[in-house]
Amino acid sequence: GFFFLMIRRPPRSTQGVSSAASDVYKRQYQRRVHGILMGAYKYLEELWKKKQSDIMRFLLRLRTWEYRQLPVMHRCTRPSRPDKARRLGFKQKQGYVVYRIRVRRGGRKRPVPKGKVTGKPKYQGINKLKYQRSLRTVAEERCGKKMPELRVLNSYWVGQDSTYKFFEVILVDPNHTTIRRDARINWICQPAMKHREIRGLTSAGKKHRGLRRKGHMDNKNRPSRKANWKRRNHVVLHRYRQIPPPKILDTSKYQ
C-alpha cells in the first residue's frame, strides 16, 4: 500500500497517469533541499490534494462503498482525515466526537402540490432550482438536530458518489469537565453557542452568508444582508421625552 510506495522510489507521473505517491516524493525532496522535512500530517495533506490520482481514486471508491452500507448518520471511532480534522479544531481527547453523515445530492425541487404554483409566472419554476446553502451546512444541521446536547464545531468532506455526499461533523460536549476546563475550547459552552449550525455561525455557514470576504466591496454583508438592509431602509424617530423637574425634598415634616 502507501507505506510500501514511500519506502521505495514510487512510479513516476506521466502525461496520462498521475501518481500521488510520486508527487509527494518530489515535494519531499524539494523540502529537504531547502532544509524542511515533512511530517506525517503533511503527507496526508499532500495526498488529499491529488484526489484524481490512482491511489486516491481507488481509496475513495472503497470508502464510499463502505459508507453506503452504514447508517445515514453514525459515529466514527476516529476521523477519516485526521490532518483535516485537527486543522478544524478536533482533539483526540474526551469531549470530542465525530459523526459521519451522508446527504443526497442534487438541487431543491419546489415543494408545491402537482407542480402548480398559484402565483406569478416568475415563481412557476419547479425543477431547476438550487438551494442557497451548501450540502455541508445541511449535514451540520442534521447532526445538530440529532444530537441537541452537543455543539457543532466544524465539518469537512470525506467523499462522494453519484447519489450522495459524505461529510464528517466534529461535535463537542459542552457539559464535559475536560471541555469546560480547557480555555481554548470552553467558549463553546456559552449559552449563545447553542445550535450555532442553524444560525450560520460555523465555517460553512459563514461562507454561504458571504462573510469570507472583507473590505469596502463587502460592507453590505455585515452584520448580515437583511440586518444591513433594514438599518438603511428604516427611519427611526425617537420620541421626545420631556425631562421632569427635580423633586424638592420637603424638610418641614422633619423639623
Backbone bond lengths (Angstrom), bond angles and torsions (degrees), N, CA, C in turn:
res aa  C-N    CA-C-N  psi(-1)  N-CA   C-N-CA  omega(-1)  CA-C   N-CA-C  phi
1 G - - - 1.424 - - 1.506 110.73 -
2 F 1.318 115.04 -142.92 1.463 121.61 -171.84 1.527 111.81 -67.11
3 F 1.343 116.84 -42.15 1.466 118.86 -176.61 1.527 111.59 -69.18
4 F 1.340 116.74 -32.16 1.465 118.73 175.14 1.524 110.37 -64.78
5 L 1.331 116.60 -37.81 1.458 119.27 179.51 1.527 111.29 -67.56
6 M 1.331 116.41 -31.87 1.446 118.56 -178.49 1.528 112.33 -78.09
7 I 1.341 117.49 -22.43 1.460 119.82 178.59 1.519 109.83 -74.73
8 R 1.330 116.12 -47.81 1.458 119.62 179.30 1.528 109.81 -95.01
9 R 1.331 114.93 170.47 1.461 119.23 177.82 1.522 108.66 -69.83
10 P 1.345 119.10 117.26 1.465 120.52 -176.63 1.520 111.53 -70.66
11 P 1.336 117.22 163.31 1.467 119.60 178.29 1.512 111.39 -63.93
12 R 1.308 115.40 145.68 1.453 120.29 -176.59 1.521 110.74 -77.32
13 S 1.329 115.23 151.58 1.453 120.48 175.11 1.519 109.17 -78.19
14 T 1.319 115.75 136.53 1.465 122.05 176.19 1.516 108.93 -111.90
15 Q 1.320 115.86 -177.71 1.458 119.48 -179.10 1.523 111.21 -68.08
16 G 1.332 117.78 -30.23 1.454 120.55 -178.25 1.513 114.17 -96.67
17 V 1.333 117.54 -28.01 1.460 121.80 -175.63 1.530 108.50 -122.59
18 S 1.334 115.88 131.30 1.458 121.89 178.47 1.518 108.93 -106.94
19 S 1.295 117.21 126.85 1.453 121.81 178.46 1.528 108.50 -105.32
20 A 1.339 115.87 115.44 1.467 119.79 -178.81 1.521 110.69 -65.19
21 A 1.338 116.13 -38.92 1.458 119.23 179.89 1.525 111.29 -63.71
22 S 1.338 115.76 -36.90 1.455 119.09 178.45 1.519 111.16 -65.96
23 D 1.341 116.68 -39.49 1.461 120.07 179.78 1.523 110.76 -66.46
24 V 1.339 117.04 -40.15 1.457 120.05 177.26 1.522 110.07 -63.37
25 Y 1.345 116.67 -40.21 1.460 120.96 179.24 1.523 110.38 -61.44
26 K 1.338 116.78 -41.43 1.456 120.09 -179.77 1.524 111.13 -65.17
27 R 1.357 115.83 -44.43 1.454 118.86 -179.26 1.527 110.93 -65.96
28 Q 1.351 116.12 -34.11 1.458 119.63 177.43 1.531 110.07 -63.28
29 Y 1.337 116.90 -42.08 1.460 120.49 179.40 1.527 110.63 -65.14
30 Q 1.342 116.42 -40.75 1.466 118.90 179.93 1.527 110.77 -64.36
31 R 1.340 117.63 -39.80 1.452 119.64 -179.43 1.528 111.24 -71.53
32 R 1.333 117.45 -31.89 1.455 119.05 176.61 1.517 111.01 -68.00
33 V 1.334 116.46 -33.94 1.459 119.56 178.39 1.525 109.88 -62.39
34 H 1.347 116.46 -39.32 1.460 120.73 -179.48 1.525 112.25 -86.70
35 G 1.337 118.65 6.01 1.450 121.09 176.09 1.514 114.72 84.67
36 I 1.361 119.07 17.81 1.463 122.67 -179.36 1.520 108.30 -120.02
37 L 1.325 117.17 128.62 1.457 122.34 177.97 1.520 109.71 -103.00
38 M 1.323 115.92 144.68 1.451 121.17 -179.97 1.517 110.13 -89.66
39 G 1.350 116.35 139.63 1.444 121.89 175.43 1.516 111.57 -90.39
40 A 1.324 116.06 -177.31 1.461 120.82 -177.23 1.520 111.25 -65.77
41 Y 1.329 117.67 -41.83 1.462 120.00 -179.73 1.524 111.33 -66.67
42 K 1.300 116.86 -31.77 1.463 119.93 178.04 1.527 110.75 -68.41
43 Y 1.336 117.34 -36.22 1.466 120.28 174.79 1.523 110.43 -60.64
44 L 1.343 115.81 -45.28 1.468 118.90 179.42 1.520 111.16 -63.41
45 E 1.308 116.62 -40.55 1.466 119.53 179.76 1.525 111.31 -62.90
46 E 1.329 116.75 -41.27 1.462 119.80 179.81 1.522 110.95 -68.36
47 L 1.325 117.69 -35.47 1.465 119.70 177.57 1.524 111.22 -65.21
48 W 1.334 117.55 -43.01 1.459 120.62 -178.08 1.519 112.22 -71.16
49 K 1.326 117.17 -14.44 1.461 119.16 174.69 1.526 112.16 -76.15
50 K 1.315 117.22 -15.72 1.475 121.44 -178.41 1.534 108.38 -114.24
51 K 1.315 116.99 67.54 1.467 121.25 -175.39 1.518 112.57 -71.32
52 Q 1.326 118.05 -18.56 1.468 121.12 179.80 1.524 112.70 -91.55
53 S 1.315 118.07 3.62 1.455 120.13 179.08 1.523 110.06 -75.43
54 D 1.320 115.62 165.94 1.467 120.42 -175.50 1.525 111.57 -63.58
55 I 1.317 117.27 -44.13 1.459 119.92 -175.55 1.527 111.35 -68.16
56 M 1.350 117.80 -38.16 1.457 120.11 -179.70 1.524 111.66 -75.69
57 R 1.327 117.72 -35.02 1.468 119.08 177.28 1.522 110.33 -65.04
58 F 1.317 116.40 -39.78 1.465 119.72 178.17 1.521 110.93 -67.34
59 L 1.332 116.82 -42.90 1.458 120.55 -179.09 1.525 111.79 -65.26
60 L 1.339 116.89 -43.81 1.461 119.93 -179.64 1.524 111.65 -68.46
61 R 1.330 116.84 -32.49 1.466 118.69 177.82 1.518 110.81 -65.94
62 L 1.328 116.90 -40.10 1.465 119.76 177.10 1.532 111.70 -67.99
63 R 1.322 116.23 -41.89 1.456 119.27 -176.89 1.527 111.76 -67.70
64 T 1.325 117.31 -42.55 1.461 118.59 179.37 1.525 111.04 -64.35
65 W 1.329 117.79 -34.38 1.475 119.23 175.31 1.529 109.80 -63.33
66 E 1.324 116.93 -43.11 1.466 119.83 179.74 1.529 111.27 -65.40
67 Y 1.336 116.87 -40.92 1.463 119.75 -178.82 1.525 111.43 -64.57
68 R 1.320 117.53 -32.34 1.478 120.22 179.82 1.521 111.78 -67.89
69 Q 1.324 117.64 -27.14 1.459 120.29 -179.67 1.532 111.83 -80.18
70 L 1.319 117.28 -17.21 1.455 121.64 -177.34 1.526 110.42 -88.81
71 P 1.341 118.25 166.74 1.471 120.03 175.74 1.525 112.27 -59.50
72 V 1.322 115.42 163.58 1.458 120.49 -177.68 1.523 110.68 -59.05
73 M 1.320 116.59 -41.90 1.466 122.01 178.97 1.523 108.54 -130.04
74 H 1.301 117.73 123.22 1.461 121.53 -178.10 1.523 108.86 -148.61
75 R 1.316 115.11 157.03 1.458 120.69 -179.08 1.515 110.60 -85.17
76 C 1.331 116.20 139.76 1.460 122.16 178.98 1.528 109.18 -94.96
77 T 1.314 115.47 143.25 1.463 118.82 174.12 1.514 111.26 -70.77
78 R 1.331 116.35 -30.62 1.465 122.01 177.33 1.529 107.93 -157.11
79 P 1.320 118.30 158.60 1.470 120.03 -179.67 1.523 111.77 -65.16
80 S 1.320 116.33 143.13 1.464 120.84 174.49 1.518 111.68 -71.01
81 R 1.327 117.08 -27.90 1.466 122.25 177.53 1.532 107.84 -123.67
82 P 1.321 118.14 83.87 1.477 119.48 -175.75 1.522 113.54 -62.13
83 D 1.329 117.29 -32.94 1.462 118.74 179.21 1.520 111.31 -67.58
84 K 1.325 116.71 -42.22 1.462 120.43 179.42 1.526 110.67 -68.69
85 A 1.333 117.28 -41.37 1.456 120.50 -179.86 1.523 111.56 -62.36
86 R 1.322 117.65 -40.03 1.460 120.52 -179.80 1.529 110.94 -69.05
87 R 1.328 116.97 -35.56 1.459 119.17 176.80 1.524 112.01 -65.63
88 L 1.326 116.69 -26.09 1.455 120.97 -178.45 1.528 112.38 -95.89
89 G 1.329 118.85 7.48 1.447 120.81 172.03 1.509 115.64 111.46
90 F 1.329 118.64 -0.13 1.467 120.03 -178.07 1.526 110.66 -74.42
91 K 1.337 115.44 140.96 1.455 122.47 173.68 1.523 108.26 -129.87
92 Q 1.334 115.78 140.31 1.463 120.36 -179.60 1.525 108.78 -83.36
93 K 1.328 115.72 73.99 1.455 120.31 177.98 1.522 108.65 -153.36
94 Q 1.298 115.83 177.29 1.459 120.50 -174.96 1.525 110.60 -64.61
95 G 1.320 114.30 143.06 1.455 120.34 178.95 1.509 114.21 100.74
96 Y 1.348 118.24 -15.78 1.460 122.45 178.71 1.527 109.52 -105.38
97 V 1.314 117.31 134.61 1.462 122.70 175.58 1.518 108.32 -135.29
98 V 1.321 115.46 155.41 1.459 122.12 179.10 1.521 107.78 -127.22
99 Y 1.324 116.40 127.36 1.451 122.62 176.28 1.519 109.18 -115.89
100 R 1.322 114.86 138.62 1.465 121.25 176.54 1.527 108.71 -103.68
101 I 1.319 116.53 135.61 1.458 121.42 -176.35 1.525 108.81 -140.39
102 R 1.319 115.12 146.75 1.462 119.57 175.15 1.527 109.40 -114.12
103 V 1.322 115.18 141.46 1.462 122.77 -178.76 1.515 107.60 -124.66
104 R 1.308 116.11 134.18 1.460 120.03 -179.42 1.520 110.11 -69.22
105 R 1.309 115.76 135.14 1.453 121.76 -177.82 1.523 110.85 -79.85
106 G 1.321 115.15 164.81 1.458 120.44 175.36 1.514 112.00 120.30
107 G 1.327 114.78 175.79 1.454 121.12 -179.94 1.513 111.30 -81.15
108 R 1.309 114.80 -167.91 1.464 121.56 -177.56 1.524 108.56 -117.16
109 K 1.310 117.16 104.76 1.464 121.41 177.68 1.524 109.37 -71.81
110 R 1.325 116.51 140.29 1.455 119.84 -176.96 1.532 110.24 -68.77
111 P 1.331 118.23 124.94 1.472 120.59 -175.82 1.520 112.16 -81.49
112 V 1.341 116.80 76.69 1.464 121.55 176.88 1.528 108.39 -123.51
113 P 1.332 118.37 147.95 1.473 120.30 -177.78 1.516 112.21 -68.60
114 K 1.331 115.96 126.66 1.468 124.15 176.53 1.525 112.66 59.05
115 G 1.324 117.50 21.36 1.455 120.55 177.52 1.510 114.62 71.20
116 K 1.331 118.09 20.72 1.459 121.49 -177.76 1.522 109.33 -104.71
117 V 1.337 114.72 121.23 1.452 121.47 176.90 1.516 107.89 -105.80
118 T 1.309 116.69 112.47 1.464 120.20 -179.14 1.522 108.28 -84.65
119 G 1.307 114.94 77.51 1.445 120.03 -178.25 1.508 110.56 -166.07
120 K 1.303 115.87 -155.28 1.460 121.29 -177.38 1.533 110.76 -73.77
121 P 1.316 117.88 155.64 1.474 119.87 176.90 1.524 113.39 -60.94
122 K 1.332 116.10 -21.79 1.462 119.11 179.82 1.524 111.57 -63.03
123 Y 1.340 117.33 -30.86 1.458 121.73 -175.14 1.521 112.77 -104.65
124 Q 1.330 118.01 20.22 1.458 120.50 -176.31 1.526 113.43 -89.59
125 G 1.316 118.66 5.54 1.453 120.39 176.49 1.518 111.45 -68.80
126 I 1.338 117.24 141.71 1.454 121.91 -176.38 1.524 111.42 -119.57
127 N 1.329 117.38 -50.54 1.464 121.34 -164.42 1.523 114.38 -98.61
128 K 1.295 118.85 -39.42 1.465 120.18 -170.28 1.531 111.45 -92.81
129 L 1.315 115.45 45.72 1.455 120.72 179.76 1.519 109.59 -104.88
130 K 1.319 116.67 146.51 1.461 122.21 179.92 1.518 109.68 -118.86
131 Y 1.313 114.62 143.66 1.459 120.58 177.80 1.518 109.34 -72.50
132 Q 1.331 116.74 142.15 1.459 120.31 -177.02 1.520 112.40 -73.11
133 R 1.322 117.73 -20.13 1.456 121.44 179.48 1.518 110.00 -106.70
134 S 1.328 115.88 161.08 1.455 120.73 -179.11 1.521 110.22 -81.68
135 L 1.324 116.07 165.47 1.455 120.95 178.20 1.530 111.15 -68.63
136 R 1.312 116.44 -23.45 1.471 119.18 177.94 1.521 110.97 -67.23
137 T 1.330 117.31 -38.94 1.460 119.50 175.93 1.524 111.40 -66.70
138 V 1.343 116.72 -33.24 1.467 120.40 176.53 1.527 110.20 -64.94
139 A 1.342 116.36 -41.44 1.461 120.10 178.77 1.533 110.72 -63.65
140 E 1.333 117.30 -42.24 1.458 120.22 178.41 1.525 111.44 -63.04
141 E 1.321 116.57 -41.63 1.464 120.18 -178.59 1.523 111.31 -65.15
142 R 1.321 117.06 -40.87 1.457 119.85 -179.85 1.526 111.64 -67.59
143 C 1.321 116.75 -37.91 1.466 118.72 176.08 1.520 111.12 -66.62
144 G 1.338 116.89 -39.47 1.453 119.45 179.00 1.517 112.99 -65.26
145 K 1.324 117.05 -34.12 1.466 119.86 177.70 1.520 111.35 -73.87
146 K 1.319 116.79 -32.87 1.459 120.19 -179.35 1.522 111.40 -73.67
147 M 1.330 117.48 -36.23 1.460 122.57 179.09 1.527 109.41 -119.29
148 P 1.330 118.01 76.11 1.477 118.81 -175.09 1.521 113.51 -68.27
149 E 1.344 118.19 -18.15 1.456 119.18 -179.44 1.526 112.35 -82.53
150 L 1.337 117.64 -6.62 1.459 121.47 178.84 1.528 109.73 -106.18
151 R 1.317 116.14 161.65 1.460 122.32 178.57 1.525 109.22 -112.38
152 V 1.323 116.38 133.30 1.461 122.04 -179.89 1.525 108.60 -78.90
153 L 1.325 115.90 122.53 1.460 120.98 179.71 1.515 111.43 -93.91
154 N 1.343 116.71 -50.79 1.458 120.10 -178.05 1.523 108.44 -168.44
155 S 1.315 117.19 -179.61 1.462 121.95 179.77 1.521 108.88 -156.46
156 Y 1.338 115.70 166.45 1.460 120.92 -179.91 1.522 109.23 -156.90
157 W 1.308 115.15 158.88 1.470 123.97 -177.90 1.520 109.85 -81.46
158 V 1.335 116.95 138.67 1.464 120.14 177.96 1.524 112.55 -125.61
159 G 1.320 119.29 -9.30 1.461 119.84 179.01 1.514 110.78 165.06
160 Q 1.336 114.43 168.38 1.453 120.11 177.56 1.521 108.69 -161.37
161 D 1.334 114.58 156.12 1.452 121.00 172.53 1.521 107.62 -133.73
162 S 1.326 117.50 -160.67 1.466 119.47 -176.05 1.512 112.99 -70.54
163 T 1.324 118.23 -20.18 1.465 121.40 -173.33 1.516 112.84 -112.89
164 Y 1.333 118.50 -35.20 1.456 121.37 -171.78 1.525 110.84 -126.73
165 K 1.332 113.86 158.64 1.450 122.45 164.20 1.517 107.59 -118.30
166 F 1.317 115.95 137.90 1.458 121.81 -175.72 1.521 109.27 -110.87
167 F 1.335 115.03 132.04 1.455 121.67 179.72 1.517 109.28 -130.90
168 E 1.324 115.23 154.36 1.458 121.86 171.54 1.521 107.99 -116.84
169 V 1.324 115.70 128.52 1.458 122.89 -174.94 1.526 108.73 -110.32
170 I 1.315 116.69 128.63 1.459 122.99 177.90 1.524 108.41 -90.82
171 L 1.328 116.57 123.14 1.460 122.02 179.45 1.518 109.94 -121.15
172 V 1.323 115.85 152.05 1.461 122.78 -176.72 1.525 108.15 -126.93
173 D 1.329 115.52 138.39 1.458 121.23 177.47 1.533 108.69 -89.19
174 P 1.340 119.04 108.97 1.477 119.85 -176.55 1.514 113.70 -72.97
175 N 1.340 118.24 -12.88 1.460 121.00 -178.76 1.526 112.78 -95.70
176 H 1.328 117.25 -1.29 1.462 119.55 -178.66 1.516 109.63 -79.32
177 T 1.309 115.57 140.07 1.465 120.55 -176.71 1.522 111.59 -63.69
178 T 1.334 116.61 -36.56 1.463 119.52 179.54 1.519 111.51 -62.73
179 I 1.324 117.05 -38.26 1.458 120.73 179.93 1.522 110.79 -72.87
180 R 1.305 117.04 -41.05 1.463 120.38 -176.45 1.533 111.91 -69.28
181 R 1.332 117.17 -24.12 1.471 120.08 -179.79 1.522 112.79 -92.91
182 D 1.321 117.08 -8.05 1.463 120.83 -179.31 1.527 108.66 -89.21
183 A 1.317 117.40 114.82 1.458 120.79 -176.57 1.524 112.75 -68.53
184 R 1.333 118.25 -16.72 1.467 119.49 -178.51 1.518 112.78 -83.28
185 I 1.330 117.21 -20.51 1.456 119.34 -173.98 1.518 111.99 -126.70
186 N 1.334 119.30 -8.46 1.467 118.27 -175.47 1.525 113.11 -71.93
187 W 1.341 118.80 -2.55 1.462 119.59 171.78 1.524 111.65 -63.18
188 I 1.342 116.54 -24.69 1.456 119.70 -178.02 1.522 111.47 -77.75
189 C 1.331 117.88 -8.05 1.468 121.17 177.74 1.522 112.36 -82.08
190 Q 1.309 118.83 -7.59 1.457 121.02 -179.40 1.531 110.50 -66.92
191 P 1.322 117.32 147.95 1.478 119.00 178.12 1.525 113.68 -60.65
192 A 1.344 116.81 -25.76 1.460 119.72 -179.90 1.526 112.72 -70.01
193 M 1.325 118.33 -11.20 1.451 121.57 -178.56 1.533 112.65 -96.48
194 K 1.329 117.48 11.04 1.457 119.66 176.73 1.530 110.10 -69.31
195 H 1.310 116.17 130.60 1.470 123.31 177.52 1.536 110.97 49.84
196 R 1.309 115.52 50.61 1.462 119.86 178.67 1.513 111.56 -68.17
197 E 1.346 117.64 -21.07 1.464 120.45 179.66 1.521 111.56 -71.51
198 I 1.350 118.16 -27.78 1.459 120.74 179.94 1.529 110.74 -78.15
199 R 1.325 116.82 -28.07 1.466 121.17 -176.36 1.518 113.18 -95.72
200 G 1.328 116.79 10.63 1.457 119.74 175.22 1.506 114.22 71.95
201 L 1.336 117.91 35.12 1.458 121.03 -179.10 1.521 113.16 -101.22
202 T 1.329 118.25 -8.92 1.453 120.21 175.87 1.529 109.88 -79.29
203 S 1.321 116.37 177.23 1.465 119.89 -178.77 1.524 111.34 -63.82
204 A 1.335 116.91 -43.80 1.458 119.69 178.27 1.523 111.41 -67.05
205 G 1.335 116.79 -33.98 1.454 119.60 178.26 1.514 112.65 -68.01
206 K 1.329 116.57 -40.08 1.458 119.42 178.32 1.524 111.47 -67.17
207 K 1.321 116.35 -28.34 1.463 118.95 179.56 1.516 110.82 -67.99
208 H 1.335 118.19 -46.04 1.466 118.78 -177.85 1.521 111.29 -74.89
209 R 1.342 117.83 -16.25 1.462 120.82 173.81 1.525 112.38 -82.45
210 G 1.336 116.31 -7.05 1.457 120.06 178.42 1.511 113.32 81.02
211 L 1.340 118.14 26.63 1.461 121.01 -176.01 1.519 112.66 -99.05
212 R 1.325 117.84 12.00 1.465 119.30 177.78 1.529 111.47 -79.02
213 R 1.322 116.60 -21.27 1.457 119.99 -178.87 1.520 110.36 -98.36
214 K 1.347 115.22 160.35 1.452 121.74 177.20 1.520 108.17 -139.87
215 G 1.336 115.71 162.26 1.447 119.35 175.41 1.514 112.37 117.19
216 H 1.329 115.33 -175.71 1.461 120.40 -175.09 1.525 112.59 -71.01
217 M 1.330 117.87 -18.35 1.464 120.43 178.23 1.515 111.90 -82.86
218 D 1.326 116.68 -3.19 1.462 119.15 -173.51 1.528 111.28 -130.38
219 N 1.320 116.53 25.46 1.458 119.22 -175.07 1.521 112.70 -71.10
220 K 1.321 118.14 -29.97 1.462 120.47 -174.59 1.522 113.00 -80.30
221 N 1.318 117.96 1.42 1.460 120.66 177.28 1.517 112.85 -93.16
222 R 1.322 117.57 -5.32 1.453 119.66 -175.61 1.517 111.51 -119.51
223 P 1.348 119.07 140.27 1.468 126.71 -2.37 1.515 113.21 -68.64
224 S 1.324 116.91 -25.33 1.457 123.09 170.24 1.516 106.35 -156.76
225 R 1.336 117.05 163.60 1.449 119.42 -178.38 1.524 111.81 -64.34
226 K 1.328 116.23 -38.59 1.464 118.96 -179.19 1.522 111.56 -70.96
227 A 1.332 117.39 -42.82 1.461 119.96 179.04 1.525 111.65 -66.43
228 N 1.335 116.55 -36.52 1.455 119.92 178.79 1.524 110.96 -67.54
229 W 1.336 115.91 -41.05 1.462 119.44 178.01 1.529 110.66 -64.80
230 K 1.316 116.98 -40.20 1.464 120.44 -179.14 1.520 111.41 -64.94
231 R 1.326 116.63 -38.64 1.462 119.85 178.64 1.519 111.74 -65.68
232 R 1.331 117.49 -35.81 1.461 120.96 -177.32 1.522 113.42 -84.54
233 N 1.310 119.54 -13.73 1.460 121.84 -174.02 1.524 113.95 -118.39
234 H 1.307 117.30 5.75 1.447 120.46 178.21 1.529 109.12 -118.11
235 V 1.308 114.91 135.32 1.460 120.96 177.13 1.522 108.35 -97.95
236 V 1.299 116.90 125.24 1.452 122.79 -179.83 1.528 108.12 -107.10
237 L 1.310 116.40 114.42 1.452 122.46 178.79 1.527 108.19 -108.56
238 H 1.294 115.63 108.20 1.448 120.17 -179.10 1.529 109.72 -74.79
239 R 1.286 116.08 130.93 1.459 121.05 -179.37 1.522 110.20 -69.18
240 Y 1.355 115.04 136.45 1.463 119.87 179.71 1.524 108.71 -71.93
241 R 1.295 115.86 126.84 1.452 121.33 179.80 1.529 108.64 -115.78
242 Q 1.330 115.31 116.87 1.454 119.45 179.54 1.527 110.03 -76.81
243 I 1.305 115.74 128.88 1.457 120.65 -178.31 1.524 108.40 -76.99
244 P 1.303 118.30 121.52 1.475 119.64 179.85 1.516 110.97 -68.57
245 P 1.339 116.67 150.91 1.484 119.08 179.29 1.514 110.54 -66.79
246 P 1.300 116.63 150.88 1.480 118.72 -179.96 1.523 111.42 -66.01
247 K 1.317 114.10 143.85 1.447 119.74 179.27 1.533 110.29 -76.76
248 I 1.332 114.35 134.94 1.474 120.32 179.67 1.522 107.21 -97.37
249 L 1.294 116.59 124.32 1.453 121.20 -178.01 1.531 110.52 -73.53
250 D 1.323 114.58 126.13 1.467 120.04 178.90 1.534 108.28 -85.98
251 T 1.332 114.12 109.16 1.477 119.37 -177.23 1.523 112.94 -94.57
252 S 1.344 117.60 2.55 1.466 118.74 -177.62 1.516 112.55 -68.42
253 K 1.329 115.84 -31.18 1.452 117.65 -178.03 1.528 112.20 -75.37
254 Y 1.315 116.84 -13.00 1.460 120.02 177.89 1.522 112.23 -91.54
255 Q 1.358 116.80 -8.98 1.453 118.51 -177.80 1.537 112.21 -83.55
